[in-house]
Amino acid sequence: MSCSHCSQCAGIESEFDQKMATKELLAYRKEGPVKTTRILIDALLAGGISEMTLLDIGGGIGAIQHELLKAGASSCIDVEASQAYIEAAKEEAKRQGHADRTNHLHGDFVDLAEDIPQCDIVTLDRVICCYRDVRGLVEKSVAHARRLYGLVYPLDNWHARIATALENASYRLHGSPFRIFVHPPEVVEEVVRAEGFERRFYREDGMWQIAVYRRVQP
């Protein structure tokens, strides 16, 4: 695995391990995508995604991939830093019958970006909060989106910052290198708009914000 943030990637491997992947996969099979992921999926589907290609960064067990491929997307590239989650996504893709339409890459997207082609849709569902360099991640990921760019990431308020500080204290106490981050949404908006996108959907749910952008400039 290529990684310029090896400590965080090691933390992701330990935090999102096989036990967690199995738990999330079983929950997905029983109940479908979690609420914020479902909101993002529905917002993407509302504009029509037939025959579009998908780049799912930090795709987890593949909920977005599976739902969009079932709804008519043509293919998917899944980039994930947790090997356990990749295996879970592969298992579910095989079960649902679209394993031949998904390419799984293990590693840090920012490091792999040069070798990954553009896709019609790019999604980052609860990924920005796992990455320290928000500007670098958003710049490289939005540049890969030809048409739609979808995000789920934390609101920047005192509730989220207190919760983040407490969680990170727990990670330090238990010796985990994994950390979570609350980034200013203004930075995300600035980078996305500079790439020629406008926000077409926005909703808040608990501590999360869900946004979908559409490219308006070539």
C-alpha positions in Angstrom: 0.0 0.0 0.0 1.3 3.4 -1.0 0.9 6.0 1.7 2.3 9.4 2.5 0.4 9.4 5.8 1.6 6.0 7.1 0.6 6.6 10.8 -3.0 7.4 9.9 -3.2 4.6 7.3 -2.0 2.2 10.0 -4.6 3.6 12.3 -7.3 3.0 9.7 -6.2 -0.6 9.2 -6.5 -1.2 13.0 -9.6 0.8 13.6 -11.6 -0.5 10.6 -10.6 -4.2 10.9 -12.3 -7.4 9.9 -14.6 -7.4 13.0 -15.8 -3.9 12.1 -16.1 -4.7 8.4 -18.2 -7.8 9.2 -20.4 -5.9 11.6 -21.1 -3.2 9.0 -21.7 -5.6 6.2 -24.2 -7.6 8.2 -26.0 -4.3 9.1 -26.1 -3.2 5.5 -27.5 -6.5 4.4 -30.2 -6.3 7.0 -31.1 -2.6 6.9 -29.4 -1.1 3.8 -27.1 2.0 3.9 -27.0 4.1 7.1 -29.1 7.2 7.1 -26.5 9.8 5.9 -25.2 7.4 3.2 -28.8 6.8 2.1 -29.4 10.6 1.8 -26.3 11.0 -0.3 -27.3 8.1 -2.6 -30.8 9.4 -3.1 -29.4 12.9 -3.9 -27.1 11.4 -6.5 -29.9 9.2 -8.0 -32.3 12.2 -8.2 -30.3 13.6 -11.1 -30.0 10.3 -13.0 -26.8 8.2 -13.0 -27.5 5.7 -15.8 -24.3 4.4 -17.4 -22.1 6.8 -15.3 -18.8 5.6 -13.8 -18.2 6.0 -10.1 -15.0 6.6 -8.0 -15.8 5.8 -4.4 -13.0 7.0 -2.2 -12.9 5.4 1.3 -15.8 3.2 0.1 -16.0 1.0 3.3 -18.1 -2.1 2.7 -19.3 -0.6 -0.5 -22.8 0.7 0.2 -22.6 3.5 -2.3 -21.0 1.2 -4.9 -23.7 -1.5 -4.6 -26.6 0.9 -4.6 -25.4 3.0 -7.6 -24.4 -0.1 -9.6 -27.9 -1.6 -9.0 -29.4 1.7 -10.1 -27.7 1.8 -13.4 -24.1 3.0 -13.0 -21.8 1.3 -15.4 -18.7 0.6 -13.3 -16.9 1.6 -10.1 -13.4 2.2 -8.8 -13.2 1.6 -5.1 -10.2 3.2 -3.2 -9.9 2.1 0.4 -7.2 2.2 3.0 -8.6 -0.8 5.0 -7.9 -4.2 3.5 -10.7 -5.7 5.6 -13.2 -3.3 4.1 -12.0 -4.1 0.6 -12.6 -7.8 1.2 -16.1 -7.0 2.6 -16.9 -4.9 -0.4 -15.7 -7.6 -2.8 -17.8 -10.2 -1.0 -20.9 -8.1 -1.3 -20.2 -7.2 -4.9 -19.9 -10.9 -5.7 -23.1 -11.7 -3.8 -25.0 -8.9 -5.7 -23.6 -9.9 -9.1 -21.5 -6.9 -10.0 -18.0 -7.9 -9.0 -16.9 -7.7 -12.6 -17.8 -4.0 -12.7 -15.8 -2.9 -9.7 -12.0 -2.4 -9.4 -10.7 -2.3 -5.9 -7.5 -0.4 -5.0 -5.9 -0.5 -1.5 -4.1 2.6 -0.3 -4.2 6.4 0.2 -6.1 8.0 -2.6 -3.9 11.1 -2.6 -0.9 8.9 -3.3 -2.7 6.8 -5.9 -4.5 9.6 -7.6 -2.1 10.0 -10.6 -2.8 6.5 -11.8 -6.6 6.7 -11.3 -8.8 7.9 -14.2 -11.5 10.5 -14.0 -15.0 9.2 -13.4 -18.5 10.7 -13.8 -19.2 10.6 -10.1 -16.8 10.9 -7.1 -18.0 10.2 -3.6 -16.3 10.6 -0.2 -18.6 9.3 2.6 -17.2 10.1 6.0 -13.7 10.3 4.6 -12.7 13.9 4.9 -12.9 13.5 8.7 -10.2 10.8 8.5 -7.7 12.9 6.6 -5.5 15.7 8.0 -4.8 17.4 4.7 -8.3 18.4 3.7 -7.2 20.7 0.9 -5.0 18.2 -0.7 -7.7 15.5 -0.5 -10.5 17.6 -1.9 -8.3 19.1 -4.7 -7.2 15.7 -6.0 -10.6 14.1 -5.6 -12.8 16.8 -7.1 -10.4 17.0 -10.1 -11.3 13.3 -10.8 -15.1 14.1 -11.0 -16.4 14.8 -14.5 -20.0 15.5 -13.5 -21.0 14.9 -9.8 -19.1 15.2 -6.5 -20.8 13.9 -3.3 -19.6 14.3 0.3 -20.6 13.4 3.8 -18.4 15.0 6.5 -18.8 16.6 10.0 -20.3 19.9 10.7 -17.8 22.4 12.1 -19.3 23.4 15.4 -18.5 23.2 19.1 -20.4 19.9 19.5 -18.4 18.2 16.8 -15.1 19.7 18.1 -15.7 18.5 21.6 -16.8 15.0 20.4 -13.7 14.8 18.2 -11.3 15.9 21.0 -12.8 13.2 23.3 -12.6 10.5 20.6 -9.0 11.4 19.8 -8.1 11.4 23.5 -9.5 7.8 23.6 -7.4 6.8 20.6 -4.2 8.2 22.3 -5.0 6.5 25.5 -5.4 3.1 23.8 -2.2 3.6 21.7 -4.0 3.9 18.3 -2.4 6.2 15.7 -5.9 6.8 14.2 -7.3 10.3 14.5 -10.4 12.1 13.3 -10.6 15.7 12.1 -13.2 18.5 11.9 -12.4 20.7 8.9 -13.8 24.1 8.0 -16.5 23.7 5.3 -15.3 27.0 3.8 -12.1 25.3 2.7 -14.1 22.5 1.0 -16.5 24.9 -0.7 -13.5 27.1 -2.0 -11.7 24.1 -3.5 -14.8 22.5 -5.1 -16.1 25.8 -6.6 -12.6 26.6 -8.0 -12.8 23.3 -9.9 -16.0 24.5 -11.6 -18.7 22.9 -9.4 -21.9 24.3 -7.9 -23.7 22.8 -4.9 -27.0 21.3 -6.0 -28.0 19.5 -2.8 -27.3 20.1 0.9 -28.7 18.6 4.1 -27.6 18.4 7.8 -28.3 15.3 9.9 -27.0 15.2 13.4 -23.3 16.0 13.4 -23.1 15.4 9.6 -23.5 17.4 6.5 -24.3 15.9 3.1 -23.6 17.8 -0.1 -23.7 17.0 -3.8 -22.1 19.3 -6.4 -22.5 19.3 -10.2 -19.9 20.5 -12.6 -21.0 23.6 -14.5 -17.7 24.5 -16.2 -15.8 22.2 -18.6 
